[in-house]
């Protein structure tokens, strides 16, 4: 496990988790409104830089808070519209955001299951999973990426006991973006 961007050079598609990677993860809570959505430091600029590097950027996110009734699906869509618009204003792109509101971990759409990846592939047939990276902050994200045959990046400032092991570890999305610029 290393941080060598060399082996990531040929990847064309980037899949990202949302909470804890793009925005502040609210401990024991959910982002329930635009006002509660807070970009992590350097993420906006990182997404703009990564937009220049990757043909597609796709967000894949479990959003159990909707299923628990903590917020509405309409509010979730407003948050995602805000996120996409902000990155577009800065010159970047997020091609799609797929989410699963189901409570049942065995639901095919819920990470680590591949339903959301297959949705992305249906919408963007040029996506090749072996030419993709999944970056997330949890074991579930790494399992999802491995299940789909993607390279995996754990975004975390400490090494988690994560099996399967991620291919790479970066302390933040900003650090990953910087490593790609410096390749």
N, C-alpha and C positions, 0 to 999 in steps of 0.2 A: 504494500500500500504506500503510495507516494503522492507527490504533488507535481509530477512531471507532465506538463501540458503536451509534451511531444506526442504521446500516444492518443491525445484528444484532437490532434491537428486535423484529421480527416473527417471528423464528425460534422454533420450538417444540420442536425435537428436537436433542439434543446427542450427537454421537458422539465418543468419546475414545480415543486410543491409551493404552496402559498404561505401559510402561517409558519413563522419561524425562519423563512427563507427570504421572502419579499417584505413581509410586514411583521411587526412585533407580535409574537404569540402571547395572547393574554392567558396567563396561568390560571387553570381551573375555570376558564370562561371562554367565550367566543367573541369575535369581532361582530357586533350586532348592529352597527351603523357606520356610515361614512366617517362620522366624528371619532369613532373608536379605531378606525383604520389608520395605522401609523407606519410609514415606510421605515425599514431598518436603515441605519446609516450607510450612505453610499449606494443604496440599491437602485435609485432612480438613474444615476449615472451609469451604473453597471448594466442595467437593462438596455440603455441606449447603446453602450459599447457592444454588448452581446448581440444586439439587433443587427449590427454591421457584420458580425461574424457568422451568424447562423441563419439559414434559409427560413426556418420556422422556429418560433418560440411558442410553446404550448404550456399552459398551467393546468395541472392535474391536482385537484384538491378534494379531500373528504370534508364535508361540511355537515357533520352530525347535529349541529346546533339547530338547523332547520327542522330536522326529523324530531328533535326533542321539543320543538315549539318555542325555542328561545328567540327566534326571529323568523320572519317570513321569507319565502323564496324570492319574492319581489324585492325585499331589502337586500338579499344576497346579490341579486342581479344589479341593483343600483351600486353596490360596493364594487363589483367587477367592472361596471361601466366606468366608474370613477378611476379605477386603477388603469384600465386600458387608455382612457382619455389622457390621463396625466403622462403616461409614457409616450403616447403619440405627440402630445404637445412638445415634448423634449426632443423629438426626432427619432424615437424608437418604435418598436412594434411588438405587440403580443397578438399572435394570430388567432388564438382561441383560448377560452377557459372552460374546462370541463369540471364538473363537480358531482359529487354523490352525497345525497342527503339521507341515505338509508342508515338505519341503526344497526342492522344485522351485518356483522363482519363477513359473513359468507356471501353477501350479495355480489353478483358478478361485476358491478360497477365500482364497488368499494375497493380502494387500494388495501392490500397488495394485489388484488385480482386485476385482470387486464382489460376490463370493460371500457374504461375511459381511454386507454391507448387505442383500442380498436375503433372507438368513435372517432378519434383524431385521424386514424389511418383512413377511415371511410370518407372523412371530410377533406383530407389532404392526401390523396393516393400516392404522392411522391415520397411520403415518409417511409423510411426504411429503418426498422428498429435497431439493426446492427450498426447503423450510422447515426445513432441517437445517444444522447446523454440524459440521464435522470439525476437531477440534483434535489436533494431533500434533507430534512433535519431529523428523520426518524428511521427506525428499523423498517417500518412499513414501506417507506419510500425506497429504501435500498432493495427490499424484497421485490417490490413492484418492478423496478428497473431490471433486476436480475431475471425475473420471470419473463420479461419481454425481450431479453437478449441485448439490453442496453448497457453501455458503460455507466457506472454509478459514482456519484459524488455525495459524500456526507458533508453537509454544511453544519458545522458545529465547532465550538471553540474548545471542546475536550473530546477525547476519543471515547465513544460509547462502546459498551459491550454489544457489538452489532454483528450478528450472524444472520445472513451472509455478510462477509466483510465488504465494505465499499471499495471500489477501485482507487478512489482518491478521497482525501479529506482536505477541506478548506475551512477557515474560521468564519467566512462570510461569502455571500454571493459577490460582493465587491472584490474580495481577494481572488476568487476564481476568475472574474472578468479581467483583472489586472494580469493574471498569469497568461490568459489567452492573448492579451495585447502584446505581451513580451515574448511570445513564441518566436 
